[in-house]
């Protein structure tokens, strides 16, 4: 895997869903990247959304990373990149 796209989020399901749809509809081969959603103050609704889209777009690797408590986008990004498997990390 070449690229890990880390998306920090906090209770914004509609914007996150738009972002994820955009990522999976690009022209880059799905096997060359993964999508990591780092959910600041972990939310069941966000987890369900990522799991649902992971089932819909089976060719894409989507990972949900719950971040306990609310620490802000930097902490969520940090936790997300720690889970990354790509050689390149994109935020």
N, C-alpha and C positions, 0 to 999 in steps of 0.2 A: 504494500500500500504506500502510495507516494504522499498523499495529502490528508491531513486531518482538519476539518472545518469545525471550529469550536464556537458554539453560539451560547453566550450567557443570556439567560432570560429571567424575568420575574413577573409572573402572573399577567401575561399578555398573549393569550392563546391565539387570538385572531392574527396578530402580527407574526407570531411564530409560525403559524400554519402557512401564511403567505410566503414567508422566508423559506420554509422547508420545501414547499411546492416549487419555488423558483430554483432551489438547489438541485432537485431531482430532475428538473426539465432542461437542464443545460446540456451541452453537447459533449462534455467530458465523460469518458467511460466510467460507469459506476464502480468498477473494480479498482479504480485508481485513487478513490477517496472514500473517506468515512465522514459521517456527520455526528457530532457530539453535542448534545443539548445539556448544558450545565444549568440546572434549575435552582436559582437562589431562593432560599426558604422553600424547600421542596413542596410541590403542590400535586395532589392526586390528579387534578384535571390536566396539568401539563404532562404528567407521566402517561396518562391515557391517550392523549393526543399523539405523543411520540410513538407509543406502541401501536396505535391504530395506523399511522402513516407508515410505520415499519412493516406492517402486514400488507398494506396496499402496494408499497414499492419494495418488493422482496429482493430486488437486485441491488438495493442500496443498503449499506450498513449504517443503521441509526442507533445511537447509544444514548440512553437517558442517564444522566448523572445527578442524583439528588444532592443538593448542598444544604446541610442543616443550618438552621437559623438564617438570618438575613445579614449577609456580610458585604453586599454590594457586588457590582459587576467584575471588579478585579479579582476578588476571591473566587467567584464562579468561574471565570476564565482560567485561573490557576488550577482549580480542581479539574476542569475539563481537559486542559492540556496534559495533565498527569495521566489521564486515561488514554491519551492519543497513541496510535500505533504508526502514524505516518512519519515520513522523514521531514516533511514541511508542515508547520502549524499555521493555519489561517484563522483569523478572528473576524 
